[in-house]
Structure formats: structure tokens, C-alpha cells
Amino acid sequence: MLREFGVYQMAGRYPDSAQVPFDTDTASQELLRAEEMLEWLTARLRL
């Protein structure tokens, strides 16, 4: 999931590269995935 999510950071690393367009629905879905990952990581740190 994190590898797939890295596509959105291309502007930060390579400002002249083509950007991945996305709409509000896609942004909402990706935000939910990121929140799930954060919960999972937080649970792993508490073990």
C-alpha cells in the first residue's frame, strides 16, 4: 500500500514530472487507506 501511495509524492521529488490526476472520490478513498495504515502501524508499535 505504501509503495502504491508513493505515486502521489512525485511532485515533491520530481517537480517537472507528470502529475497523477485524481478527483475528490479518489482522494477520499486514498485518505481512508492511509488512515487504516496509520491505525495498523500504531497497533504494531504498541505490541
PyMOL commands that set and color helices and strands:
alter all, ss='L'
color gray80, all
select helices_A, chain A and resi 2-13+24-45
alter helices_A, ss='H'
color red, helices_A
deselect
rebuild
show_as cartoon
